[in-house]
Amino acid sequence: MSLQIPMEDFVHYFLGNNLNIDKADFDKFGLKPKVKHYQKGQQLIIQGQPAPTFFFLVKGFVRYLSVSAEGKEFTQSFAYAPGISGSTRAMTKNVNSLFSIEALDDVICLEFDWPVFFEQMKSQPGFMAAYNRLLENMFIKKEEREYAFVQQSAEQRYLTFLDKNPLIRDKIPLKMIASHIGITPIALSRIRNRLK
């Protein structure tokens, strides 16, 4: 796969509506991501290991999952193309990741080494504005998820999940959706039967 097309997609995604910078500004820093392919079931990062890489998903979708000491899996969230994935905590604090990222589909992505990427972009106000916008979007999603667990019923959380994830909602196993919204697969089955 040509690196040029995915890199252009990444630049467009990263910059959003930021008119202060353009692709030429990105090019002059010589950012050289790797184009990687992960097959369904492979892990992009592994819980408990360093994860200094962030990913721009060009194709496919992934889930963030953590495994308890007893071996129980918890699906924390999902990400899909076009989008960014990775462990912000592991990248910025140089610590091990608290979760894994698993390909739920064949995934093609650009992989960036976070320390190098951030070092090259941090002095550029336009880049920082784009980075801040991405962080704001992440915090908004986190805040909405926390609100849902405190204020919404399981049925409302399920309906919200369907509404916010139209591209992947029919491609994800129901047990993962149930885990993501904090209920058992049996409880989700009952909700789905009620909604028919």
Sequence and secondary structure as in RCSB ss.txt:
>XXXX:A:sequence
MSLQIPMEDFVHYFLGNNLNIDKADFDKFGLKPKVKHYQKGQQLIIQGQPAPTFFFLVKGFVRYLSVSAEGKEFT
QSFAYAPGISGSTRAMTKNVNSLFSIEALDDVICLEFDWPVFFEQMKSQPGFMAAYNRLLENMFIKKEEREYAFV
QQSAEQRYLTFLDKNPLIRDKIPLKMIASHIGITPIALSRIRNRLK
>XXXX:A:secstr
  SHHHHHHHHHHHHTT TT  HHHHHHTT   EEEEE TT EEE TTSB  EEEEEEE EEEEEEE TT  EEE
EEEEESSEEES HHHHHHT B SSEEEESS EEEEEEEHHHHHHHHTT HHHHHHHHHHHHHHHHHHHHHHHHHH
HS HHHHHHHHHHH TTTTTTS HHHHHHHHTS HHHHHHHHHHH 
